[in-house]
Amino acid sequence: MEVLTHPFSAVALLDERRRTMVGVIDIGSNSLRLVIYDRISRSPMVLFNEKVMCALGRGLNSSGRLNPDGVVLARDNIERFVALARGLGVARLDILATAAVRDASDGAEFVAEIERRNTVEVQVIDGVEEGRLSAAGVRAGIPDADGITGDLGGGSVELAMTGAVVSPLVSSLPIGALRLTEAGGDDARARQIVDQAVGGIDWLAQGRGRHFYAVGGTWRALARIHMEQTGYPLHIIQNYWVGRQEIENFTDLVSRQSRRSLEKVAGISRKRLETVPLAAYVLHRLVKTIQPDRVVFSAYGLREGHLFEQLPPTEQRLDPLLAAAEAIARTNPRFATGGDELVRWTDPLFAEETAMQKRLRRAAALLSDIGWSEHPDYRDEQTFMRCLRMPVAGLDHQGRAFLAVALHARYGGNPDAQILNRIRGLIDEQTLARARSVGLGLRLAYTLSGGAPGLVGSATLEVDDTTLALTVPEHTAIYTGEAVQRRLDALGRAVGKRTLVRTEDAAAPPPKKRARG
């Protein structure tokens, strides 16, 4: 069989990405991770992500030195990570080291060896800088973040006031999960250490009634346990939240569990299990002290904050959801109907929407053709799942459900489809109905335009108390037909209006009579 070649070249794509790719190696007290992003942008896309549990900070309290076994493991894997990043051709590689390396007596020696062996520069970050970058990472993923960020690592906990304006209120506490396990196996002593450390920060009271943003792998493990125990339908950590009283009760319970009981929970790394109870107690104590209205778990932290701070202020202020939606829409365009055009065209349907509702409608419009290349029998399901699980920032779980339902309707999905059960409990019936209306409006727009820019604007929607009218140009056949009427009727049922198709001349007001002289 003859092999056909195609102009597309994976090598050409890699060459293009080499101009912008950036890698970050994060040398933590517990884990070592390499993440490669497509570029430094408001919504960077992860191209590669690998973690190794090295436990560099194990034994640091007693010996004052890095864990020897962890040093060997970290040294070898850093060498691999650097070689891999260079092989992929990253334009920039940043290596960041945190608590264990900065606190260990042999930390400088470890860094010098890494730099010598790999011809790289390692940036050792102090506690205040680590807290500030973690808070920046939270703001990168949750632009309206308002409260206190807490980043739990193996060696320390960084706390930072987080909001629209960067705050000088940052503290670093030596109560990381690995350090606490070294309290001689004495949980009471470990709890006393936590209480003393947390009680010594007077500015924490400023977080009362606001949000607490939990960053770090072990706190993410706590979120997974909570999802498992409550039967939560969406296993995405970013922007998962729990109310104050519930998180207090939950962390108190987990902090008293044995490793054996926690082993029964699915999805938790065995290497995390020994630190989970003490991590739960740290969070419990912080919540008791701060009294936030909720705890929000963030998958964005130090690395994302590091990239976020490389952006100019104008780009930092961009909406990450809309930036991501535009980038996704560009990856596999058909005719590239503009999102702004679709938003304007559907405006009459949503005259009383809030700014946040319009933001989601705009995101739905930008994403509205992402399923065009899927099998037609599965476009509704494929786009539903893709929107529900998109790895993008600036989107809470309710927003994910909204976009998934809207795009499901956009591709003709049945409102009673079983797949919609996946989001039951995430959004209420009124919001679900509005999402379907958005999707059906977009579906009608694509029926009128075929997906090409400029065509849909020649027809207009008008809405009054009882009627949804589609006004089309006279003698233009592409705007009429059975499919147009059927999809207009579906939209009318969704918004509770009778439907009408009329030509521009019929819609125009009668000419004024001329006065007789």
N, C-alpha and C positions, 0 to 999 in steps of 0.2 A: 504493500500500500504506500502510495506517495505521501510524504509528509509535507503538509502545507505550512508555510511560514506566514506570520502576521506582522504588520508593521510595528505592533506593540512590542516593546522590549523591556524585560525586567531590569536589565543592566542600565538602560537609559533612565528608567524611573529611579533606580538607586543613585545614579550619577546626579540626577536633579535634586534628590533629597540630601545628598552629601553637602550641598551648599548651605543647608539650613539646620541639619540635625544637631541636636545637643544631647549629651549624655550627662547623667549625674550619678556618681557613686556615693552612697550614704553609708559611712562607717559608724554604725550605732553601737551601743553597749551590749545589745542582745543580738541584733541582726546586721547583716551586710547586704546591700541591695544596689543593683544597677538598673536604672530606668533610662531608656532612650526615647526622646520626644522628636516629633517631626520638625518642630521649630519652636522658637520662643514667641508665643503669641497669646492672645487672650483666651484661647481655647486650644492648647497644645494637644496633639494626639499621641498617645503612647504607642510606640512601635515595638518596644522590647521591655520586658520587666522580669527580673529574676532575683530571688532572695536566697540567702544562705544564713542559717542560724549559727553564728560563731560564738556567741556568749563571751565576748571579749571582757566584759565587766564582771564575770563570775569570779568571786574571791577577792575582789578589789578592796572591800572593807577591811579584810583581815590581813592581806599581804601588801596592799598599796600598789600592787603591780597588775598588769594585764594577765588574763588567764593564758598560760603557756600553750595549751591545746588550741585555744581560740586564736592566738597569734599565728600559729602555723596554718590553721584553716583560713583565716582572713588573708594572710599574706599570699597564699596560693590562689585564692579566689579573686583577690584584687588583681593579681597578675593576669588571670584569665579574663576578667572583666575589661581591663585596659586593652588587652590584645583584641578582644571581640569588638570593642568600640572602635578601635583603630582600623580593624579589618572592614567594618561597615562604613568607615570613612566619616565619622562624626566631625562636624566643623568645630565643635568645642566639647571638651570633657572637663567637668568640674568634680572635684573629690572633696567631700565634706566629712569631717570627723567631729563627734560630739562627746558626751560626758566621760565615757570610760577613757578615751585617749587623752582628753585634756586633764583628767584628774590623776591618772596613773603616773608613778614615778618614772616608768620606762616608756611613757607615751611619746616623748620626743624622739627617743631611740627608734620606736616602732615607725613613726612617721618618716624619719630620715631614711630608714631602710626601704620603705615603700617608694619614696621619691627616687632613691638611688637605683633600685631595681627596675623601675618602670619609666624613668625620666619624666616624671610628672610633678605637679605641685599639689600638696594636700593642705586644705584650709581647715585649721582647728578652730571651731566656733565656740566662743564662750557662752555661758548659760543665758545671759541677757539677750545676746544675738540670736541664740537658738529659739528662745521664747518669742522674740519679735518676728522671726521668719515663720514660725508655726502659725502665729496670728495672721500673718500676711497670706499664708496658704489657705487658712479658713476663709479669709475675705475673697481670695481668688475663686473659691468654690461656692461661697454663699455671700454674694455682694452686699446684702443688707444685714450682715452679721452684726449683732449688738449684744455684748456681754463680756464674758471672760473665756479665753481659750486655755485649755489645759492639755499639755502634751506629755504623756507618760512614756518614758523610755525605760531601758534596763537600769540606767544609772541615776536618772534624775527625773523630776517633774518640772516643766516650765509653765508658768502661769503668766498670762498677758491680757490686759484689758484690750478689748477688740471692738472697733466701730469704724465709722466713716473717716474719723481722724485718727492717725497713728498716736497711740498713747505712750507716755514714758513709764507707765505702771507695768513693770515686768519683774518677775522673781523666778529664781531657779532654786529648787529644793533637792537635796541629796536623798530622795526617797523613791528612787526607781525600783521597779519590780524585782530585779536581780539583787540589788543591795538589801532589800527588806527580807529576802529569803535567807540572808546570812545572819539573821538575828538569833543564831543558835537554835533554830527550830522553835523558838519561843514566840508564838503569835502575840501574846500579851505585850512583849517587849517591842515587837515590830509595830503594833498599834500605838504604843506610847510614843515611839519615834515619829510616826505619822502625825499624831495629835499635836506634838510639840512643834513640828515644822510648820504645819498648816496654821496653828494658832498664833504663830509669830508674824503673820502678814496682815497688817491692819487695813490695807486698801481693799481686801476681798469683799468687804461689806458693800462696796459700790456696785457689785454685780447682783445684788438682791432684786428679785423680780424680773431679771433679764434672762438671757440664755447662757448656759454653760456649754462650750463646744469641746467635745472629748476627742482628742487626737492620739494615735498610737496603736500599735498592733494588738496589745493585750486588751485595751479598751474596745477595740473592734471585735475581739473575740467575745467580750461581754455582750456586745450588741447582738452577735450571732446567737448566743445562748438565749437571750431574751426573745429574739425572733422565733427560735425553735420552741420555746416554752409557750408562747402566746399564739402560735400558728399564724404568724404574720405572712401575708401572701406574697410579699416582694422582698427577696433576699439581696437587697442593695444597701450597703452601709451608708453611703453618702446621703446626708440629710435625714437619716432615720432618727426619730426623736421619741423620748419617753418623758411623761410628766413627772414633776418633782416627787410627789408622794410615792408614785409607783417605782421610780428608780431608787428611792431611799430603801423601800422594802425589799426590792430585788437585790440590790448590792449588799444589803445586810445579810440576806439569805445566802447568796453565793460566797460571801466572805467566810462563811462558817462551814463550807462544804469541803469534803476530802477529795483528793485527786481521783480516787476510785469512783466516786459518785459523778464527778465531772467527765470522766472518760466515756460515760454513756451518751454524752451530748455529741451529736453529729457535727462535723465541719470544724472542729477545734484541733489545731496542731498539738500533738503530744508534747512537743517542746514548750508550748505555751502553758500547758496545764498547771505546772507547779507554781506559776506566777499569777494565775487568774484570781485565786482567793484574796491575795494581798492587793492586787490591782483593784479588785472590787471594793476592798476596804478604803483604799485611797480615794476612790471616787465617792464612796459613801460619806466619808469625812468632809470632803470638799463640798458636796451638796448640802450637808447639814450646816456647814459654816456659811456658805454663800447664799443659800436659799434661792436658787434660780427658779424661774417658772417651769423650765424644762431642761433636759440634757439632750443636746443635738450631737450625734456622732458624725465626724468628718473623716472622709478618706483622704482629704487634702491636708497637707501639713508642711513640714520643713522643705522638702524638695520643690513642691509647687510654689511655696512662698519665695524660695530662692529664684525661681524663674520669673515669678510675678514682679519681683522687684527690679528685674532687668528691663521691664517695659517702661516706656515714657508715660507720664501721668494721663495723657489723653487716651492711650490704649488701656490703661488700668481701669478707666471709667466705662469702657465698653461693656455691653451686656454679654456675658459669656455664653448664655443659652443661644442668643440670636447669632453670635459669632460662630458657634459650633454648628447651628442649623444651616447657615450659609455654606460653611465648609463641607458639610455632609452633602448638601444639594449639588455642590460643584463636582463631587467625586464621580458621579455617573449621570450626567444630565441627558435629557432627551431633547426638548426644544427650549428648556430654560425659561418657562413662564415666570415672570418676576414676582417675588413675594409681595412687594409693595403694590403691584397691580392687583393681585388677588385680595389683598387686605382692603384696598379702596373699593373694589367691586362688591365685596360682602359687607361693607360698612353699614348700609341701610338695614341690614338684619339685626344689628347689635348696637343700636343707637344709645342704649343706656348702660353699656358695659363699663367696668372699672379699668384703670390703667393696667392692672395686673392681668385682667381678663383679655385685654387687647394684646398684651405682650404674648400670651399663650396662643392667641389666634394668629398673630404674626409668625410665631414659630411653626405653627401648623401649616401656614401658607408656604413658608420656606421649604418645609419637608414634604409638601403635598404630592410630589412626583417621584419620591424615592423608590416606590415599588413598581415602576413602569416595566422594569426588565424581569420581574419575577413571573413565574407561571401564573396565568390569569386565574386559575382555580384557587390559588393560595395567596394572592396579593393582599387580601384583607388580613389574613392571619399573620403573614410574614411581616407586614408593616406594623401591625399591632404589637408583636413581640419585640420588634426592633426599637420602636419608640419607647416601650416600657423599660427596656434594659440599656438604652443608649449610655455610653460612658462619657457623659457631658456634665459640665458644671452649671450652676445657676438654676437648678431644677429640683424641686422637692418631689416627694412621692405622689402627692396629689396632682402636681403638674404632669408627671410622667403618665399617670392614669388618664388624665384629660387628653393629652396628645395621642396616646394609644387608641382611645375611643374615637377621637376625631378622624385619625387616619384610617381606622377600621371602617368607619362610615364612608370616608372619601373613596374607598375601593369597593363599596357596595356590600359591606358586611351586614349580616342579619342582626338586628338589635337583640334578638334572643339567642345569639350564638353562645355556645358553651364556653368559648374562650374568654368571654367577658366576665365570667365568674372569677377570673384571676385578680380582678381589681375591685371586687365587691368589698366594701368596708374602707376602701381608700378614698372614694369620693361619694357624695350623696347623689340621690336620684336627680335632683335639679341640675347639678353640675354635669352629670352624665348626659342628661337631655341636651344641655347647651353644647357639650362636646359633639354630640351627634349632629346638631344643627350646623355647627362650624364645618364638620366633615361633609355634610350633604350640600352645603353652599359651595364648597370647593369642588365637589363632584359635578355639580351643575356647571360651574365655570369651565371645567375641563371638557365637558360635553359640548359646550358652545364653542370652545376655542381649539379643541384638539390638542391642547397643551402648548400651542405656539403663542409667543408673546404678541400683544397688541390686538388680538382678535376679540377677546372677551369684553374689552371696553366699549365695543360698538353696541352691545346690549346692556341694559341697565335694570337693576332691581328697584322697585318702589314698594314701600310697606305703609299701610295705614292700619286702623283699628281692626279691620276685618279681612283685608285683602293683601296678598302678595302678588304683585304684578311684575311680569317680565316684559319690558318694552324692547322691541327689536327693530332694526332698520327695515324699511319697506323694500320688498322685492329682493331680499337676501335669504336664499333658501337654507344656508347653513345654520341659521338660528331657529329653524322650525323643524318639526318632525316628531315622531312618536317617542324617541329617546329623550328629547328635550322636555316634552310634556310630562313624561313619566317621572323624570328626575325633579322637575319643578314641583310636581304634585307631592313627591316624597318630602321635599324640603318644606312645602306648605303644611303638611301634616305635622312635621317636626316642630314648626313654630306656631301651630294652631291657627293658620290662616287659609281661607279659600284662595285659589290660584287663578290667574288670568294672564293670557299672552295677548299683547296688543302691539300694533305697529306704531312707529314714531308719529305719523300723521294723526292717528286716532288718539294718541296721548296728548297731542298739542292742544292748548286752549283755543277756542274759536276766535277768529280775528275780530277786533273791535270795529263797531260800525262807525263809519265816517259821518260827522255832523253835516247836516245840510245847510248850505248857505242861503 
